[in-house]
Amino acid sequence: MAETTAHTEVPGEGPKPFPPFQRDTFASQLVWLAITFVVLYVLVARVALPRVGGIFAARRGKIDDDLGQARQRREESDAALAAYEKALADAHARGQSIAAETHARLTAEAEARRKTLETELNGKLAQAEQAIAATKQAAMANVRGIATETAAAIVERLIGSTPAEPAVAAAVDDALKR
């Protein structure tokens, strides 16, 4: 039996080298490489690079716009912060002035009330002093009589007889003068 084998080689020819390395097609491959390179270069230079450059330029413009807006917003926030701090300082100053005015008003009211109470108390004190003086005068007037009666009672008890009223009165007057 004869063996048959399937081959991809053409009978009678030897193995062929890899096509890019064949010498007889090398020149045409260089021509096609140059043509392909020029076409690709033109395509990249005229189509792809302008688009990529446009994308970069648009991105750079977007970044610049965003930075400008960020600067503007920062300036606005700084201005708002300054306005807030000024309003806070004004409110604090206004609160201080209101507190000072209220303190002054309350102090004046308290002073007026103190003076009124002092006047009332001085009037009551004067009345009380007059009442005390009158009571003291009445008591002193009664002291002479009480002293006279007491002295007469003591003398009567000691000696057993009632002394003369003018003599007891003269002795009490003499004792009160000392």
C-alpha positions as CSV (number, residue, x, y, z in Angstrom):
1,M,0.0,0.0,0.0
2,A,1.2,3.2,-0.9
3,E,1.0,5.9,1.6
4,T,-0.4,9.2,0.6
5,T,0.3,12.3,2.6
6,A,-1.2,15.7,2.1
7,H,1.2,18.5,1.8
8,T,0.9,22.2,1.2
9,E,4.0,22.4,-0.9
10,V,4.1,22.6,-4.5
11,P,5.8,19.5,-5.8
12,G,9.1,20.2,-7.2
13,E,9.8,23.5,-5.3
14,G,11.7,23.8,-2.1
15,P,10.4,25.6,1.0
16,K,9.8,29.3,0.4
17,P,11.2,31.9,2.8
18,F,8.9,34.2,4.8
19,P,7.3,36.7,2.3
20,P,8.6,39.9,3.8
21,F,12.1,38.5,3.5
22,Q,11.9,37.4,-0.1
23,R,14.3,39.3,-2.2
24,D,12.3,39.5,-5.3
25,T,9.3,41.3,-3.5
26,F,11.5,43.5,-1.2
27,A,11.4,46.6,-3.4
28,S,7.7,46.6,-3.9
29,Q,7.2,46.1,-0.2
30,L,9.3,49.2,0.5
31,V,7.3,51.2,-2.0
32,W,4.0,50.1,-0.4
33,L,5.5,50.9,3.0
34,A,6.4,54.4,1.9
35,I,2.9,54.9,0.3
36,T,1.2,53.6,3.5
37,F,3.4,55.7,5.7
38,V,2.7,58.9,3.7
39,V,-1.1,58.1,3.7
40,L,-1.1,57.4,7.4
41,Y,1.0,60.4,8.1
42,V,-1.3,62.7,6.1
43,L,-4.4,61.1,7.8
44,V,-2.9,61.6,11.3
45,A,-1.6,65.1,10.5
46,R,-4.7,66.3,8.9
47,V,-7.5,64.5,10.8
48,A,-6.4,62.9,14.1
49,L,-3.9,65.5,15.4
50,P,-6.2,68.5,14.9
51,R,-8.9,66.6,16.7
52,V,-6.6,65.7,19.5
53,G,-5.2,69.2,19.6
54,G,-8.8,70.5,19.6
55,I,-9.7,68.2,22.5
56,F,-6.6,69.5,24.4
57,A,-7.4,73.1,23.6
58,A,-11.1,72.6,24.7
59,R,-9.9,70.9,27.9
60,R,-7.4,73.7,28.6
61,G,-10.2,76.3,27.9
62,K,-12.6,74.4,30.2
63,I,-9.9,74.2,32.9
64,D,-9.2,78.0,32.5
65,D,-12.9,78.8,32.7
66,D,-13.4,76.6,35.8
67,L,-10.4,78.3,37.4
68,G,-11.8,81.7,36.5
69,Q,-15.2,80.8,38.0
70,A,-13.5,79.4,41.1
71,R,-11.6,82.7,41.5
72,Q,-14.8,84.7,41.0
73,R,-16.7,82.5,43.5
74,R,-13.8,82.8,46.0
75,E,-13.9,86.6,45.6
76,E,-17.7,86.5,46.1
77,S,-17.4,84.3,49.2
78,D,-14.7,86.6,50.5
79,A,-16.9,89.6,50.0
80,A,-19.8,87.8,51.6
81,L,-17.6,86.9,54.5
82,A,-16.4,90.5,54.9
83,A,-20.0,91.7,54.8
84,Y,-21.0,89.1,57.4
85,E,-18.2,90.1,59.7
86,K,-19.1,93.8,59.2
87,A,-22.7,93.0,60.0
88,L,-21.7,91.0,63.0
89,A,-19.4,93.8,64.3
90,D,-22.2,96.3,63.7
91,A,-24.6,94.1,65.6
92,H,-22.1,93.7,68.4
93,A,-21.6,97.4,68.6
94,R,-25.3,98.0,68.5
95,G,-25.8,95.5,71.2
96,Q,-23.1,97.2,73.3
97,S,-24.8,100.6,72.8
98,I,-28.2,99.2,73.7
99,A,-26.7,97.6,76.8
100,A,-25.0,100.8,77.8
101,E,-28.2,102.8,77.2
102,T,-30.2,100.3,79.2
103,H,-27.7,100.3,82.0
104,A,-27.7,104.1,82.1
105,R,-31.5,104.2,82.1
106,L,-31.8,101.6,84.8
107,T,-29.1,103.3,86.9
108,A,-31.0,106.6,86.5
109,E,-34.3,104.9,87.5
110,A,-32.6,103.3,90.4
111,E,-31.1,106.5,91.5
112,A,-34.4,108.3,91.2
113,R,-36.1,105.5,93.2
114,R,-33.4,105.6,95.8
115,K,-33.8,109.4,96.2
116,T,-37.6,109.1,96.5
117,L,-37.2,106.3,99.1
118,E,-34.6,108.3,100.9
119,T,-36.9,111.3,101.0
120,E,-39.8,109.2,102.2
121,L,-37.5,107.5,104.8
122,N,-36.1,110.9,106.0
123,G,-39.7,112.1,106.4
124,K,-40.7,109.0,108.4
125,L,-37.5,109.3,110.4
126,A,-38.2,112.9,111.2
127,Q,-41.8,111.9,112.3
128,A,-40.3,109.1,114.4
129,E,-37.8,111.4,116.0
130,Q,-40.6,113.9,116.8
131,A,-42.7,111.1,118.3
132,I,-39.7,109.8,120.3
133,A,-39.0,113.4,121.5
134,A,-42.6,113.8,122.5
135,T,-42.7,110.4,124.2
136,K,-39.4,111.2,125.9
137,Q,-40.7,114.6,127.0
138,A,-43.9,113.0,128.3
139,A,-41.9,110.3,130.0
140,M,-39.6,112.9,131.6
141,A,-42.6,114.9,132.8
142,N,-44.0,111.7,134.3
143,V,-40.5,110.8,135.7
144,R,-40.7,113.8,138.1
145,G,-44.1,112.7,139.3
146,I,-43.1,109.1,139.6
147,A,-39.9,109.9,141.3
148,T,-41.7,112.2,143.8
149,E,-44.2,109.4,144.6
150,T,-41.5,106.8,144.8
151,A,-39.4,108.9,147.1
152,A,-42.3,109.7,149.3
153,A,-43.2,106.0,149.5
154,I,-39.6,105.0,150.3
155,V,-39.3,107.7,153.0
156,E,-42.6,106.6,154.5
157,R,-41.6,103.0,154.6
158,L,-38.2,103.9,156.2
159,I,-39.4,106.3,158.8
160,G,-43.0,105.2,159.2
161,S,-44.5,108.7,158.6
162,T,-45.5,110.5,155.4
163,P,-43.1,113.3,154.5
164,A,-44.3,116.7,153.3
165,E,-44.9,116.9,149.6
166,P,-43.1,120.2,149.0
167,A,-40.0,118.8,150.8
168,V,-40.0,115.6,148.6
169,A,-40.5,117.7,145.4
170,A,-37.6,119.9,146.3
171,A,-35.4,116.9,146.9
172,V,-36.4,115.2,143.6
173,D,-35.8,118.5,141.7
174,D,-32.4,118.8,143.3
175,A,-31.5,115.2,142.3
176,L,-32.7,115.6,138.7
177,K,-30.5,118.7,138.2
178,R,-27.3,116.8,139.0
